[in-house]
Amino acid sequence: MTRPDTASTTSANHDPVRAVTALKGAVVALTFLFGFGNVWALALRLGVFSWVAPLVAPAVDLSILGLLLAIRRLVIQGADS
């Protein structure tokens, strides 16, 4: 019996993981770009100082990014729900 090449099998198993990770990265990047202006405008409308408003928008987006990355890392490592 011949044994399948483990390198090609391992690579084939990681292709969907890489694709999902790349798509999630693209979605997060686009969300950051579009959401930055919205959060900035909302902060100004709520009365946040004009010099603080641009700092609030990335803080919101980066906290969501951190949550998504942490969940993805746990899924890749096989954590149970």
matplotlib code that plots the C-alpha trace (Angstrom):
import matplotlib.pyplot as plt

x = [0.0, 1.2, 0.9, -0.5, 1.9, 1.3, 2.5, -0.2, -2.9, -2.0, -2.0, -5.4, -6.8, -5.6, -6.9, -10.5, -9.1, -6.9, -9.8, -12.2, -9.5, -8.8, -12.5, -13.0, -10.0, -11.4, -14.8, -13.2, -11.1, -14.1, -16.1, -13.4, -13.2, -17.0, -17.6, -14.9, -16.8, -20.1, -18.7, -16.9, -20.1, -22.1, -19.5, -19.7, -23.5, -23.5, -21.3, -17.9, -15.1, -13.9, -10.4, -11.6, -14.1, -11.5, -10.0, -13.3, -14.0, -10.9, -11.3, -14.7, -13.5, -10.4, -12.3, -14.5, -11.5, -9.9, -13.0, -13.2, -9.5, -9.7, -12.8, -11.1, -7.9, -9.9, -11.7, -8.5, -7.0, -10.1, -11.7, -15.1, -18.1]
y = [0.0, 3.5, 6.2, 9.6, 12.5, 14.1, 17.5, 17.8, 16.5, 19.0, 21.8, 20.7, 20.7, 24.3, 25.8, 26.4, 27.7, 30.2, 31.2, 31.8, 33.8, 35.9, 36.6, 37.5, 39.9, 41.6, 42.0, 43.4, 45.8, 47.1, 47.4, 49.4, 51.7, 52.3, 52.3, 54.8, 57.7, 56.7, 56.3, 59.6, 61.4, 59.7, 60.8, 64.4, 64.3, 63.0, 65.9, 64.2, 66.7, 67.1, 66.0, 62.9, 61.7, 60.4, 58.4, 56.8, 55.3, 53.2, 52.0, 50.6, 49.0, 47.6, 46.0, 44.2, 43.2, 41.7, 39.8, 38.3, 37.4, 35.7, 33.7, 32.7, 31.7, 29.5, 27.8, 27.1, 25.5, 23.4, 24.9, 23.5, 25.8]
z = [0.0, -0.8, 1.8, 0.7, 0.8, 4.1, 3.0, 0.3, 2.6, 5.3, 2.7, 1.4, 4.9, 5.6, 2.3, 3.6, 6.9, 5.1, 2.8, 5.7, 7.6, 4.5, 3.9, 7.6, 7.3, 4.3, 6.0, 9.1, 7.0, 5.1, 8.2, 9.8, 6.8, 6.6, 10.3, 11.2, 9.7, 11.2, 14.7, 14.4, 13.3, 16.1, 18.7, 17.5, 17.5, 21.1, 22.2, 22.4, 22.1, 18.5, 19.3, 21.1, 18.5, 16.1, 19.0, 19.9, 16.4, 16.2, 19.8, 19.0, 15.8, 17.3, 20.2, 17.8, 15.7, 18.8, 19.7, 16.1, 16.0, 19.4, 18.4, 15.1, 17.0, 19.4, 16.5, 14.7, 17.8, 18.3, 21.4, 22.4, 22.7]

ax = plt.figure().add_subplot(projection="3d")
ax.plot(x, y, z, "-o")
ax.set_aspect("equal")
plt.show()
